[in-house]
Amino acid sequence: QVQFVESGGDLVQPGGSLRLSCATSGNIFRFSPMGWWRQAPGKQRELVATITYGSSTNYADSVKGRFTISRDNAKNMVFLQMNSLKPEDTAVYYCNQVRGGSYVYAWGQGTPVTVSS
């Protein structure tokens, strides 16, 4: 059973930075594309960044140039470096395996990010 444990979320001022981490269980992570999603209050969950096993990346237009996704295959972890944060980045952030542009496994608890002055 694959599980995801996200961490690193916090309250931060506009323009600030945060680094999110996601630890997974299961060897399947090492060979699979991974992604970060976010869900803002009252909105649908959206995919913001993906990374392949070989570390090719893709980003939603709303975060391109500000967010960087990375992974450590040896440790089964994926990261999201978020810079120049905006209030509209406020959401709960989740990681999951990506397949066909969608998620594969049950969600973890997520990590909340609040961008506010």
Secondary structure, 3 states (H helix, E strand, C coil): CCCEEEECCCEECCCCCEEEEEEECCHHHHHCCEEEEEECCCCCCEEEEEECCCCCEEECCCCCCCEEEEEECCCCEEEEEECCCCHHHCEEEEEEEEECCEECCCCCCCEEEEECC
